[in-house]
Amino acid sequence: MTSTPTRAVQQPPSAAQRPAPLLRGAPVRRVVAALSFRNIGAVYVWLVIVVIFSIWAPDTFPTAVTVKQVLNGNAVAGLVALSVVPPLAARVFDLSVAYTMSLTSVLTARFLVSAGLGPGVAVALAMTAALLVGVVNGIVVVVLRVDSFIATLATGALIQSLITMVTDDSSITGVQLLAKPFASIAQLDAGGITLPVLYLLLAALTIWFLLEHTATGRRLYATGFNADAARLQGVRTDRLRFLTLVASALLSGFAGVVFASSVGSGSPTAGTPYLLSAYAAAFVGATQLRAGRFNAWGTVLAVLLLGTGITGLGLATSAQWAASLFTGSVLIVALVLTGGRLTLPAVLRRRRGSHSRVGSEAASEGDALPTIDKESAK
């Protein structure tokens, strides 16, 4: 009797034995989203500007000297632009940054030239004045509940009157401003790249880390999106707004010191040209990388974009009106092509429109308000 061979019945693999599906599409989608025009549109506009001026001025623009000129010439503008990012993240305007910059510029020069103080003492006293400006702004805006736009504009006018009283609207010059070690604050370089570029990178790195990788940064964004909802979660929104105004004054004051060191004089109008460009860069930066959120690297990118165009125009043409025309045109084009996300309500409003869902929305984005107990919020 022969036995009939039996066929082994193959059981389907269990869920644990089943190979995991290859999620190759997810990383690709993330890369595509990160490189999309809506995310980094300013980079593509920047590249177009570089190509245009390389063709327009081929002998002078596409050189290493131009790269250094763009970086060195826009470092102070970048510092002023970064100074307004933390207040804007908390939905606060600080229009006194230009006046604070002018104040520290003339005070540093005055202490060095007229008072005969050393550079360290002069800078420390000028920065103390900037700190006092930030405290006054915080008291007026947070304690007295005056609208930040009006309050900081008013304090800026008071600062300007103090500058006029100190300088009689004349620049302060002297050999002390050109001598080391004060001149080294801005004029010391390595390979043609001056120290203010390093200051800009350090400031951007600090603000980026604060906003993106700390609970304080998430609370700042939550305060900017909806202060009432953040307050209900236990966030001390008033304290955050106060501190952002102080930080803004200190950074813009430091920009004034760097400016005085770079030009060798204290100018009573040092910060005036930087106010509009600072806010323009901050708002354009809010459409880049972290769309809808004021962020450090987007702001730096916007500063370099504008600086590249202005430098290119200076090399290609001598028309006085060209720089202003370029700045306005690039701002409009960049904002239109990136979806028109510069408008203030679109930047500051909650993305899902419900007070009760601010916390969950922030958690889903990973950048706003975490669930925190009242003790940690303090």
C-alpha positions in Angstrom: 0.0 0.0 0.0 1.5 3.2 -1.1 1.0 6.4 0.9 -0.2 9.4 -0.9 2.1 12.4 -0.3 0.3 15.2 1.4 0.9 18.8 0.4 1.8 21.1 3.2 -0.7 23.8 3.7 0.9 27.2 3.7 -0.5 29.5 6.3 -0.7 33.2 5.5 2.0 35.2 7.3 0.8 36.8 10.5 0.7 40.6 10.8 3.9 40.5 12.8 5.7 38.5 10.1 4.3 40.6 7.3 7.0 43.0 5.9 6.3 46.6 6.6 5.3 48.7 3.5 7.9 50.9 2.1 7.0 54.5 2.7 9.2 55.8 0.0 6.7 58.5 -1.0 6.6 60.3 2.3 10.2 61.5 2.3 9.9 62.5 -1.3 6.8 64.5 -0.6 8.5 66.2 2.3 11.5 67.2 0.1 9.2 68.5 -2.6 7.2 70.5 -0.1 10.4 71.9 1.4 11.6 73.0 -2.0 8.3 74.2 -3.3 8.0 77.8 -4.5 5.4 78.6 -1.8 7.9 77.5 0.9 11.1 79.1 -0.4 9.9 81.4 -3.2 12.4 84.1 -2.1 15.3 81.8 -2.8 14.1 81.4 -6.4 13.6 85.1 -6.8 17.0 85.6 -5.4 18.5 83.3 -7.9 16.7 85.1 -10.8 18.1 88.4 -9.5 21.6 86.9 -9.4 21.3 85.7 -13.0 19.9 89.0 -14.3 22.7 91.1 -12.7 25.3 88.6 -13.8 24.2 89.2 -17.4 23.7 92.9 -16.9 27.1 93.6 -15.3 29.2 90.5 -16.0 32.5 92.2 -15.2 31.6 93.4 -11.7 28.7 91.5 -10.3 29.5 87.8 -10.4 32.6 88.1 -8.2 33.7 87.2 -4.7 34.1 90.9 -4.0 30.3 91.3 -4.6 29.5 88.4 -2.3 31.5 90.0 0.5 30.0 93.4 -0.2 26.4 92.0 0.1 27.2 90.2 3.3 29.2 93.0 5.0 26.9 95.8 3.7 23.7 94.2 5.0 24.8 92.8 8.4 23.6 95.8 10.3 20.3 95.9 8.4 19.9 92.2 9.3 20.4 92.9 13.0 17.7 95.6 12.9 15.4 93.3 11.0 15.9 90.4 13.5 15.2 92.8 16.4 11.6 93.1 15.3 11.0 89.4 14.9 10.4 88.4 18.6 7.9 91.2 19.2 6.0 90.4 15.9 5.9 86.8 16.9 4.0 87.9 20.0 1.9 90.3 17.9 3.6 93.5 19.1 5.1 96.3 17.0 8.2 98.1 18.0 8.6 101.1 15.8 11.2 102.6 18.1 14.0 100.3 16.9 15.4 102.8 14.4 15.5 105.5 17.1 17.1 103.1 19.6 19.8 102.3 17.1 20.5 106.0 16.5 20.5 106.6 20.3 23.2 104.0 21.0 25.2 105.2 18.0 25.4 108.8 19.3 25.8 107.9 22.9 28.7 105.5 22.3 30.4 108.2 20.2 29.7 110.9 22.8 31.1 108.8 25.7 34.2 108.0 23.7 34.9 111.5 22.2 33.5 114.0 24.7 33.7 112.1 28.0 36.9 110.3 27.3 35.6 106.9 28.5 37.0 103.6 27.4 35.3 101.6 24.7 34.0 98.9 27.1 32.4 101.5 29.4 31.0 103.5 26.5 29.4 100.5 25.0 28.0 99.3 28.3 26.5 102.7 29.0 24.9 102.9 25.6 23.5 99.4 25.9 22.1 100.4 29.3 20.3 103.2 27.6 18.8 100.7 25.1 17.7 98.5 28.0 15.9 101.4 29.6 14.2 102.1 26.2 13.0 98.5 26.2 11.7 98.7 29.8 9.8 102.0 29.0 8.3 100.4 25.9 7.2 97.4 28.0 5.6 99.6 30.7 3.7 101.7 28.2 2.5 98.8 26.1 2.0 96.0 28.6 1.3 97.8 31.9 -0.5 100.9 30.6 -2.2 99.0 27.8 -1.4 101.5 25.0 -1.5 100.0 21.5 2.1 99.0 20.6 2.0 100.7 17.2 1.2 104.1 18.8 3.2 103.6 22.0 6.5 102.7 20.3 6.1 105.5 17.8 5.6 107.9 20.6 8.7 106.6 22.5 10.6 106.8 19.3 9.7 110.5 19.0 10.9 111.1 22.6 14.2 109.3 21.8 14.7 111.5 18.7 14.2 114.6 20.8 16.9 113.3 23.3 19.2 112.6 20.3 18.8 116.2 19.1 19.5 117.5 22.5 22.7 115.5 22.7 24.0 116.1 19.2 22.2 119.2 17.9 21.5 117.1 14.8 25.2 116.8 14.0 27.3 113.7 13.7 29.9 113.0 16.4 33.3 112.2 15.1 36.8 111.8 16.6 39.9 109.7 16.4 38.7 107.6 19.3 36.0 106.1 17.1 38.6 105.1 14.5 41.1 103.6 16.9 41.3 100.1 18.2 39.7 98.3 20.0 36.4 100.1 19.3 36.9 100.1 15.5 37.6 96.3 15.7 34.0 95.7 16.8 32.8 96.1 13.2 35.9 96.5 11.0 37.9 93.3 12.0 37.5 90.8 9.3 38.6 87.3 8.3 39.0 86.6 4.6 37.1 89.8 3.8 34.1 88.9 5.9 33.7 91.4 8.8 32.5 90.6 12.3 29.0 92.0 11.9 28.2 89.1 9.6 29.1 86.8 12.5 26.9 88.9 14.8 24.0 88.5 12.4 24.4 84.7 12.2 24.7 84.4 16.0 21.6 86.5 16.5 19.6 84.5 13.9 20.7 81.2 15.4 19.7 82.4 18.9 16.2 83.6 17.8 15.7 80.5 15.7 16.5 78.2 18.6 14.3 80.3 20.9 11.3 80.3 18.6 11.6 76.7 17.2 13.0 74.6 20.0 11.9 76.0 23.3 8.6 76.2 25.2 9.1 80.0 25.4 9.0 80.1 21.6 5.9 78.0 21.4 4.2 80.3 23.9 5.3 83.4 21.9 3.7 82.0 18.8 0.6 81.1 20.7 0.4 84.6 22.2 0.7 86.0 18.7 -2.0 83.7 17.2 -4.5 84.2 20.1 -3.5 85.8 23.3 -6.8 85.1 25.1 -6.6 81.4 24.3 -2.9 81.3 25.4 -3.8 83.1 28.6 -6.4 80.5 29.4 -3.8 77.8 29.0 -1.7 79.5 31.7 0.8 81.4 29.6 1.9 84.7 31.0 1.3 86.6 27.8 2.0 90.1 29.3 5.4 89.0 30.6 6.3 87.6 27.2 5.4 90.7 25.4 7.3 92.8 27.9 10.4 90.7 27.4 10.2 90.8 23.6 10.2 94.6 23.7 13.3 94.6 25.9 15.0 92.1 23.6 14.1 94.2 20.6 15.6 97.3 22.1 18.8 95.5 23.1 19.4 94.0 19.7 18.6 97.3 17.8 20.8 99.1 20.3 23.7 96.7 19.6 23.1 97.4 15.9 23.7 101.1 16.6 27.0 100.3 18.4 28.1 98.2 15.4 27.1 101.0 13.0 29.1 103.6 14.9 32.1 101.3 14.8 31.8 100.6 11.1 31.5 104.2 9.9 33.6 105.8 12.7 31.0 108.3 13.8 27.8 108.6 15.8 25.0 109.7 13.5 21.7 111.1 14.8 19.9 109.5 11.9 21.8 106.2 11.8 18.7 104.1 12.2 16.2 106.0 10.1 16.9 104.2 6.8 16.6 100.8 8.4 13.1 101.0 9.8 11.1 100.3 6.7 13.5 97.7 5.4 13.5 95.9 8.7 9.8 95.4 8.7 9.8 94.6 5.0 12.3 91.8 5.6 10.5 90.5 8.6 7.2 90.3 6.8 8.7 88.8 3.7 10.5 86.3 5.9 7.2 85.3 7.4 6.2 83.9 4.0 9.4 81.7 3.8 10.4 78.4 5.5 7.8 78.8 8.3 4.9 80.2 6.3 2.6 82.3 8.4 5.1 82.7 11.3 7.8 85.3 11.8 11.1 83.5 11.8 14.8 84.3 11.9 16.2 82.5 8.8 13.4 83.8 6.6 14.1 87.3 7.7 17.9 86.9 7.0 17.0 85.5 3.5 14.8 88.5 2.8 17.6 90.9 3.9 20.1 89.2 1.6 17.6 89.2 -1.3 17.1 92.9 -1.1 20.7 93.6 -0.4 21.8 91.6 -3.5 19.5 93.6 -5.7 20.5 97.0 -4.4 24.2 96.1 -4.7 23.6 94.9 -8.3 21.9 98.1 -9.2 24.7 100.1 -7.7 27.2 98.2 -9.9 25.0 98.3 -13.0 23.6 101.8 -12.9 24.1 105.1 -11.1 20.4 106.1 -11.1 19.4 107.4 -7.6 15.9 106.1 -7.9 16.8 102.6 -8.9 17.3 101.2 -5.4 13.9 102.3 -4.1 12.2 101.1 -7.3 13.9 97.7 -7.0 13.0 97.3 -3.3 9.3 98.0 -3.8 9.1 95.9 -7.0 10.8 92.8 -5.4 8.6 93.0 -2.3 5.4 93.0 -4.4 6.6 90.3 -6.7 7.9 88.0 -4.0 4.7 88.4 -1.9 2.4 87.8 -4.9 4.2 84.7 -6.1 4.4 83.2 -2.6 0.6 83.4 -2.2 0.1 86.8 -0.8 0.7 85.6 2.8 2.2 88.8 4.0 -1.1 90.3 5.1 -1.1 90.8 8.9 -4.4 88.9 9.6 -3.2 85.9 7.7 0.1 85.8 9.6 -1.3 86.4 13.1 -4.8 84.7 13.0 -5.5 81.2 14.1 -5.5 78.8 11.2 -8.7 77.0 12.0 -10.7 79.9 13.3 -11.9 78.6 16.7 -10.8 79.8 20.1 -11.4 76.4 21.6 -9.1 74.7 19.1 -6.0 76.9 19.3 -4.2 74.5 21.6 -4.9 71.4 19.4 -4.0 73.4 16.3 -0.7 74.4 17.8 0.0 70.9 18.8 -0.7 69.6 15.3 1.7 72.1 13.9 4.3 71.3 16.5 5.1 75.0 17.0 2.6 76.7 19.1 1.2 76.1 22.5 1.9 72.9 24.4 -0.3 71.5 27.1 1.3 72.8 30.2 0.5 73.1 33.8 0.2 76.5 35.5 3.4 76.1 37.4 5.5 75.4 34.3 3.8 78.3 32.5 5.1 80.6 35.2 
